[in-house]
Amino acid sequence: MKETFAELLNLDREYVLPTYGRDTMLVRGEGSKVWDFFGNEYLDFTMGISVCNLGHCHPAVTRAISEQAAKLVHCSNIFYNENQPRLASVIARNSFEGKVFFCNSGAEANEGLIKFARRWGSRNGGRYEIICATHSFHGRTLATLAATATLKYREGFAPDMEGFVFAEFNQLEAVRAAITPRTVAVLVEPVQGEGGIHPASPEFIQGLRQLCDEKNLLLLFDEVQCGMGRSGKYFTYQNYDVIPDGMSMAKALGNGLPMGAFEIGAEFGELFAPGVHGSTFGGTPLACAASLAVFKAIEEEKVLENVQAMSAYLFARLNELKQQFSFIKDVRGVGLLVGIEVGERVLALQTACKKRRLLTLTAGEGVLRLLPSLKVTRAEIDQACEILTSALAYVAS
């Protein structure tokens, strides 16, 4: 017998740790739409926080999962599985021809980058300190929390793991000033997501590459939220004409199936011998099958081209709203990673959008975050902007 909504909430309250603030139960999704427990339809401009980049239940990904699940779901990484090398080669061909380690989440991928930096540093003067950026977010494990500048995420988990210092984002000279004899790497998000949708400037990213080369440091990019096509390129760093030494990815890698990875330059591959690093569930046949289907769909369905076209259209529509509503302080982002800065009205605006059946997110201080499907249509953008117009008028009154 199917439980009522109230019964399910009671089960949640009794048995699930209350780590999320939520009031809506989603039960079905298709493309840019989701439906709640009561059958209400929403236009989803969150996509699982940039997870379901191809839309919910993409047919090709669903089919790949189903076919692989009937064949082999999991095998230990003490055995080869045929999908891992296939996927690693696809990632490398669409990035910088490096070597890939598979895991399950963005935090794990960033942990891998941190371990990579420290292992390389142990052979290069015993260096271990990583420079991160203000307003950064790299995950919720102890190491990635220590690499996260925003204090609210670290509260109650002291002492922080040592080995991380912070420099002002988009300020190259601040990074230079933070370098010490202990410094081994610089870790940044090409677009800060949780921190408020702040794209790095070309001068900053290109300057970091030059600075890291000059000082013999590793340059590491966290592409967990901004990667996998969201910027209009496979990976956001490709917009800057630089190549990192290491990069993390996750979220949209499996279009909803838990999947993460980090990639390092091929010249560093000898640092990771058998037993140095591992993961029970990293790169299962099932997860890799889903990810292979994601890459194939991005290519065959011309998803990157759609991101570029729909990004231009969405920003044009949002800048029209900025002219209409004076409390919109800024519209910014890259590709289909978009922030609308509205200040103290942000929570009221998010609530007003939801009541009108548009799901959005917040980011940083006072920023409404939009993360539509990379296959979003002009009609869906028009629908979202109509709802935004109504919601903005409501919170302005």
C-alpha positions, 0 to 999 in steps of 0.5 A: 500500500502506498504511503501518504505524503504525511506518512513519508514525511514522518518516516523522514523525520524519524529516520533521516538525518535533517541535513537539508531544508526541504518541503517538496517531494519530487517523484518524476522527471522528463527533460526540463520538467519534474512532478511532485508527489501531488502531480504538480508540474514544475519547470526545473532550472536547477537540474539537481544542481547541475547534475542532470545536464541533459535533462531528466531521464534522458532516453539514451542514458536511461537505455544505457543504464538499463542495458548495462544493469542487465549485464554487469552492475559492479565488479571490484577495481581489482579487475578490469571492466571494459567501460573504464578505459573507454570512458577514460579515453573519451574524457582525455580526448575531450580535455588534455590527454591526461590520465583519469581516476574514477570515483563517486562525487565531486568531493572525492574528485577534489580529494583526489586532486589534493592527494595528487598535489601532496604526493607530487610535493613530497617528491619536490621538496616536501611541499604540501600547501595549496592556495585556494580562493576566497568564496570557494567551495570544494566539498564537505569532506574534512580535506575539501572543507579545509579548502573551502573558504566560506566559514559557514560550511566549516563551522563545528568541524574544527580543527581545520586540516592544515595545508590550505591558504586563501587568496582573493579570487580574480586577483593574481597578485594576491595569489603571488603574495600567498606563495611560500616555500611550502606551496605546492599548488593552486586550486580554483573553480573557473566559475565559482558556483556556490560562492555566487556565480563569479567567473574567473577573468581570462587574465586571472586564469592565464596569469595563474598558468604563467605563475604556476610555471614560473614557481613550479606549482601545480595548477588545479581546476575544480570543474565539478559544477561548471564542467561537462558542457555547462559553459558551452565547452566540454570543460570551462578551462577550455574558454581560457586557452590554458591547460591545467595539471589536474582537474576534477569533474562529477555531477553531470558526468553521469546525468544523475547516476553518482559519478566523479573523476579527476584527471591529471597530466599524463606526465604525472601518471607514475605517481599513482602505482597500485595501492596508492589510491582507490575506490570501491565504487569508483568507475563501476561498469554501470556508472561508466556506461551512463557517462559514455552515453552522456558524452555520446549524446553531447556530441550527437545532439549538438548540445554544446552548440545549443548551450552557446545559442541558448546562453546568448538568448537567456542573458539577453532576456535577463538583461531586459529584466535588469532594465525593468527592475532596478533592484537587480544589481547584476546578471552574470555567469558563463554558458548556462551557469547563471546568477541574478544578484538581487540582494536581500530579496533573493529568498522571497524571489526563489519562493515566488518562482516556486509558487509559480512552478519554476524551480531555482537555486540560490548562491553566495549572498543575494544571488538567484542561480539558474541551471537549466538543462543544456538542452533547454529550448527558447520556449522554456526560457520564455516560460521561465522569464515570464515566471521570473517577471511575475515573481520579480514584480511580486517581490518588488511590491 
